[in-house]
Amino acid sequence: MFDPTNPVMLGPHLCAAAAEISLTDTDAIRWFGPTSLALLADLADQGFLRKRSTGWFWTRRDRASDLADLRSTGGAPVRIVEEDTGRLLGTIDQTSAHSTVHPGAVYTHQGVTSVVTALDLEDLVATVVEEPVDYTTHAHEISDIRIVEEHEGHPWGEASIHIGQVQVTSQVTSFQRRRLITGDNLGEQGLTLPERELLTTAVWWTVSEEQCTRAGVDPSEIPGAVHAAEHASIALLPFFATCDRWDIGGVSTARHIDTGITTVFVYDGYPGGAGFAQHGFDIARQWLTATRDLIRECRCRDGCPSCVQSPKCGNGNNPLDKNAAVRLLTELLRNATD
């Protein structure tokens, strides 16, 4: 799921269309929407397109279609192959492969479960063996994020909201087996997968130590508060940015090395960014207000999948502090502006 007006998504497809046949302004508006005209002019300024009397044309020798990856994966997909027969069961993007088709992971295809026996990251192949199992697998991932360049930022009183380029370093270190139906933990197994680096776009917000104190959030509660706020904000952003929660990621910390204070990041899960974090920054007050309200209005006591628990959390949804997250977000939004 994606926003077809997102320039990061739309630009490559405009180039591919212009390479097939001259693209007129009328056709561009008809098929790609009114925002496409400004983007066509921008692509011409960058040297991708040229406008003539009959429309827009592709100007380069390489193939325009190579720019348009419908999955926006940033690379060739990993093939999932049946070990005994060599049959191709499916593909998965490289970004998700480490956490979903690592050795020992359960893979389901058309209702049939298999277990991954090997993941070859050079040949981009995961081999599986059909096996009926009564458990699911959940990867544990450690992540670090560094600010490369801030593009824009606004103060919200003592708090602040920012957008910019970040470097995300992550590594899947182990996975859990959990019983179907009950979710009982059946054990954890270590993995030796390499670190991955992602240069992308993120939106992040900060709150000061004084704000945490005013919000009644003790230092021991901050990690759970920001982690819960991060999860809920990731769950809500797709309602505003027309994406899927699996298209974005997040990191939260009580004291980030680059900001020096409590910080929550939400980033695009694709190289270079995909426009989702930018949209979150553009409507930050509305988005984070909805995030606070979602957590506050949920009837659970300590947090549940409807508010602050995430199916994609690499830390096993721990720690999470629902009530502290509401207080912290309320303090963040006290002086928020559009």
PEVEN-V899053 format. One record per pair of residues at least 4 apart in sequence whose ideal C-beta (glycine too) atoms are under 6 Angstrom apart, sorted by the first residue. I is the first residue (numbers start at 1). J is the second residue. If there is no record, write none. Layout:
I,J
I,J
This chain:
1,244
2,9
2,243
3,242
5,33
5,35
6,275
7,11
7,39
8,274
8,275
11,39
12,67
12,68
13,68
15,48
15,64
15,67
16,64
16,65
16,68
17,23
18,23
18,49
18,56
18,57
18,58
19,58
19,64
22,54
22,55
22,57
23,27
23,28
23,55
23,56
24,55
27,31
28,32
28,36
29,34
32,36
40,56
43,48
43,49
44,49
44,51
49,56
50,57
50,59
51,56
58,64
71,93
72,270
72,274
73,93
74,270
74,271
75,94
76,124
77,91
77,93
78,92
78,94
78,97
78,124
78,126
79,88
79,91
79,125
80,89
80,90
80,126
81,88
81,125
81,127
82,87
82,89
83,117
83,127
83,129
89,109
92,96
92,97
95,269
96,100
97,101
98,172
98,193
99,139
99,172
101,105
101,116
101,119
101,126
102,119
102,191
103,116
103,119
104,189
105,116
105,137
106,113
106,133
106,136
106,137
107,114
107,116
107,128
108,113
113,133
114,128
114,129
114,130
115,129
115,131
116,126
116,128
117,127
117,129
118,127
119,126
120,125
134,180
135,177
135,178
135,179
135,186
136,178
137,175
137,177
138,176
139,172
139,175
140,173
140,174
140,314
141,170
141,172
141,314
142,171
142,173
143,170
143,251
144,169
145,166
145,168
145,251
145,265
146,167
147,166
147,258
148,165
148,166
148,167
149,164
149,165
150,162
150,164
151,163
151,164
152,163
153,160
153,162
154,161
155,160
156,335
156,336
157,335
158,208
158,211
159,207
159,332
160,206
161,205
161,284
162,204
163,203
163,281
166,202
166,267
167,199
168,198
169,195
169,197
170,196
171,195
172,191
172,193
174,188
174,190
174,191
175,189
176,185
176,188
177,186
177,187
178,183
178,185
179,184
179,186
200,267
200,268
200,273
201,268
201,273
201,277
202,265
202,267
202,277
203,266
203,277
203,280
203,281
204,263
204,265
205,264
206,259
206,261
206,263
207,211
207,262
207,332
208,261
211,331
212,217
214,331
215,327
215,328
215,331
216,327
217,221
217,222
217,225
217,324
217,327
217,328
221,225
221,321
221,324
222,254
222,262
223,254
223,319
224,319
224,320
224,321
225,321
225,324
225,325
225,328
226,252
226,264
227,252
227,320
228,308
228,320
228,321
228,322
228,325
229,264
229,325
229,329
230,250
230,252
230,264
231,308
231,310
232,291
232,294
232,295
232,307
232,308
233,266
233,291
234,245
234,248
234,250
234,266
235,245
236,290
236,291
237,241
237,280
238,243
238,244
238,245
240,283
240,287
241,276
241,279
243,247
243,276
247,269
248,266
248,269
248,276
249,267
249,269
250,266
251,265
252,264
253,263
254,262
256,263
259,263
267,277
268,273
268,274
268,276
268,277
270,274
280,287
283,287
284,288
285,336
285,338
289,333
292,329
293,297
294,307
295,307
295,322
295,325
295,326
296,326
298,306
298,307
300,304
302,322
303,308
303,309
303,320
303,322
304,309
305,309
308,320
308,322
309,317
313,317
